[in-house]
Amino acid sequence: TDIFSDLFGFETRGRTRGGKRKSGSDIRKDIEIDFFESVNGVKKTIEIERKESCITCNGSGLKPGTKKKVCTTCGGHGKVRQSQGFFTIVTTCPKCNGAGEVPEQVCPDCKGSGVQNKKRKIEIKIPAGIESGSYFKLENEGNEGSPGYKGDLYVVVHIKEHKFFKRQDDDVIINLPITLSQAVLGAEIEIPTIYGMEKIKIPPGIQNGEVITLRGKGFQRRHSASKGAMHIVVNVEIPKNINQKLKEIFLKLNQIETENDYEEVKNFNKIKENLKKGENNNG
């Protein structure tokens, strides 16, 4: 087995199809696309190198004007027998590779292999919503074995990560920083989505880490007309350096606010007082 077998469960070795006809091996091609190309889908032209039938000998491996002769190693059987003590082992003939025949003279261009390496450009269509690591198969675009019998091409798609948008399945996640006053009073904010700008409302009293969800603003789902969601994680930013005017406002706020204005603070203080009473009783 190899990396193809491990990833996709298929073999890259040539496959025999009907008698002595042999399919060529499969090819893997890795490509990288941008984040927004995965959002909208994109057409790409890729270049591969593959084995194709030699045009000089038409894939026969023979020098033009010559023919094949019976393999002298196996006597035309394609198999050789080796005796080891009481046992006889039958293996494929190493000279003719099981064909039973060998060229009288090999083709000067392909050296008897019947194939030559050729470069080929192929246009592929990558669907919207494709995930990184996804692959698709292009039949008969792989290496050629016997003339006309090609393997397949497997294109594996990798997607560049975006600095702002993060993908989770078919959903998109962003972090939205807001000011302290926006968190307390609420606000209307314009944010970027993968489909353009969108206005959202921040409800008054929103807490740090709360999530606002926009349905239908995620990735296109495969085999479905629907899209995933966009999850906006709110990050209430506390200023580290404030000017004198803001400092005076916060000092005034500190004087007039009470724990009743903060539910979590009030609950914490209750727990703290109960724990203190417990310590005093134990003492």
ABEGO torsion letter per residue (X at the ends): XBAAAAAAGBBABBBBBEEABBBBBBBBBBBBBBAAAAAAEBBBBBBBBBBBBBAAAGGAGBBBGBBBBBBAAAGGAGBBBBBBEABBBBBBBAAAGGAGBBBABBBAAAGGAGBBBBBBBBBBBBBBGBBBGBBBBBBGABBBBBBGBBBBBBBBBBBBBBAABBBBEABBBBBBBBBAAAAAAEBBBBBBBAAEBBBBBBBBGBBBGBBBBBBGABBBBBGBABBBBBBBBBBBBBBABBBAAAAAAAAAAAAABBAAABAAAAAAAAAAAAAAAAAAAAX
